[in-house]
Amino acid sequence: MIRLIGYFFGIGTTLALLVASGVAIYVGHVAKDLPDYEVLAKYEPPVTTRIHASDGSLMAEYARERRLYLPIQAIPDRVKAAFLSAEDKNFYSHPGVDITGLGRAALTYVSGGPMQGGSTITQQVAKNFLLTNERSLERKVKEAILSFRIEQAYSKDRILELYLNEIFFGFNAYGVAGAALTYFDKSVNELTVAEAAYLASLPKGPANYNPFKHADRAIERRNWVIGQMVENGYVTPEEGAKAKAEPLGVAPRRTGSYLFAGEYFTEEVRRQIIARYGENALYEGGLSIRTTLDPKVQLIARKAMQNGLMKYDTLRGYRGPVKSIDVSGDWGVPLGNVKGLEDVPEWSLAVVLDSSASGLSIGLQPARQASGDIVKERVEGTVSKDDMGFAMRHLVDGKTVKAKSPADVLKPGDVIFVQKNEGSDNTYSLRQVPEVEGGLIAMDPHTGRVLAMVGGFSYSQSEFNRATQAMRQPGSSFKPIVYSAALDNGYTPASVIMDGPITIQSGNTTWTPKNYDGTVAGPATLRSGIEKSRNLMTVRLANDMGMKLVVEYAERFGVYDHLAPYLPMALGSGETTVMRMVSAYSIMANGGKSIKPSLIDRIQDRYGKTVFKQDERGCEGCNAPEWKNQLEPELVDNSEQVLDPMTAYQITSMMEGVVQRGTGATIGELGRHIAGKTGTTNDEKDAWFIGFTPNLVVGLYMGYDTPRGLGHGATGGGLAAPIFKDFMRVALDGTPNVDFKVPDGMNLIAINRKTGMRAASGDPGTIIEAFKPGTGPADSYWVIGMGADGSNASGGPLSPQANQAIQDGGGGLY
């Protein structure tokens, strides 16, 4: 008997050794192809890039996986407790694998059932980082082997950190920090026990516990997690009961652009980041981008531009509804599917329910839940005849028709834009998206920092950025570049030019320019020419000094890369952008120094290291190790001087005259020290105004995207200048009225406004003019461009200033 027992024992031992050998061989075979778990030490997950305004306000987030990486020390204990209770309560005690759970899963699989879970957090890290989602016994074995190795190589806290930052929560949210923002618009530190428990319930199956589609199931799973937290001693029974009684409370965070007025700016930054670093850096790199945008200035700019576009557009009549829908049944669903303007939050879409002689009855577009379902409650209101007055002139087949009743303009089913009347609960005014468009830039002239950018009426309607992408003729707003070239090369503000008919012959082509109003004024000073925006004087000036010089300065100011040297270009017939024009005016405003327009102040990588900084100024002595009575450190301004500071002041002073008594006189009503210039192109296709104070430059244009006339008499002074004025009135409120600084050495001399010669004390019609050292009013009366072709006389010599320009070359400071 003993011999028989020994025999069976020997067989059993042999079989056990064979099985063990087989398992060892199998495990060795499987382990041979395992991925390198040491890559976890260098793990850099895709992280959300965030764009901020200059005050830190969040403007936008970009991510393929919405994730913010948090070190384990930054994750609150209650959040960790929720996940440990939901996923792996023995995490801190097991060696990486739950043997019982793994055995149960294997037995089920061998018996013909599906491959089950039972994975520990360590196993989930192994699977998510190193393996595929294949459901097989071999993958589970690989998962177990890797888990043992990971546990030997990394601390428990590091493993939990990897897990909590990698897992998927649904709604494109990855990691617990991203999930807290996505579901509750909170940081992890602000999560309650109930909220942490709900997030901990999601990794098992985000779609199964969707808070909008499966709310009951989500609450049941959350409450189970809370029960596990109580059982494991992480919260008291009282805290658990209170947490279970709470609603889910999911409050999704909006995605995309957060600063609703800055979409054009944000998109420009996005393009720059992709051009600089590539798409992966933007969508996965976790960059922190601090921009130059000032949210307060941006809101002011947006409002001024939109109001100006609407004012012009409504005077042209009403073009009709957005579309028409059936209102015989439930109108909420079809109206809810009409696309509105998300970046014009003051406006709402509505459908006309009834129209009569007194006005309209309307139904407002219903809101949508985060799930995308339309809210069932219906909100109705009215639009009185007075609140849609502009629509009484409406367009029918391209012709303007005067209506007697709102019922003649709109009928039930018509979808329209409305805006709630201030102080009212249910009365609205009719609105219309303007056809006319425009772009605006506000810039700090000393640094080139773009403080505000408006690329059109609505980014939702059109993403084309008219401030940076639209190539338009600047018209007369280009004239200050021509006059700057002249002042930098021997001419003075008191130089006199003939304002009279001129004909330019070029080969077989004859060009006869005219002033905008068709009149001529005879001899007048350069100051008068720019104040009154006289085309004939500008052409004569450009002809006298030569277009080669004008081209040089246009390119030096950055208005154009390459300008054709033809006289019509002196009147701004070449195409450029608002951004370039504002940058050029900044040179005049800052004393002649070149600037590089910038939208980004600083870029930091995911670790907080600064990888880009716009301010390139050096600071000698800023990093001295100790104080030894040395001089205070100074920032070294390395900007290139492209215009003589005295010239910059002269042209600025002349453009102050534009505002005080010239084509921009409406702006003078602000009572501020402002310089600027209007611009109107051929056939009134574009209306410009660019102006500045010592510390702020603002430029804008209005025009149709497919250029066509704005209407007879539509000028920069009449259309663009009022928008500039509305902007400046608010933007400058509460700031000191700073005057432009006169450079040292300049001579201020009283001259006769008409002749440009020195004025005697008490003479009428005098003005104080600024002259550079060695220059002054002419001793004798000299008129430039007396000839019909712009020459100084028929066959006569060039003016003294033109001779000097030829002899001295480009002149000025580079």
Beta strands, then each sheet from edge to edge (+ up, - down):
strand 1: 49-52
strand 2: 58-62
strand 3: 168-170
strand 4: 173-174
strand 5: 288-291
strand 6: 323-324
strand 7: 347-355
strand 8: 359-364
strand 9: 380-384
strand 10: 393-396
strand 11: 399-402
strand 12: 414-420
strand 13: 427-431
strand 14: 437-443
strand 15: 450-454
strand 16: 496-499
strand 17: 504-506
strand 18: 509-511
strand 19: 522-525
strand 20: 600-604
strand 21: 610-613
strand 22: 618-620
strand 23: 634-636
strand 24: 675-680
strand 25: 686-693
strand 26: 696-703
strand 27: 747-752
strand 28: 766-771
strand 29: 783-784
sheet 1: 2+ 1- 5- 20+ 21-
sheet 2: 3+ 4-
sheet 3: 6+ 12- 7+ 8- 9+ 13+
sheet 4: 10+ 11-
sheet 5: 15+ 14- 26+ 25- 24+
sheet 6: 19+ 16- 29-
sheet 7: 17+ 18-
sheet 8: 22+ 23-
sheet 9: 27+ 28-
end
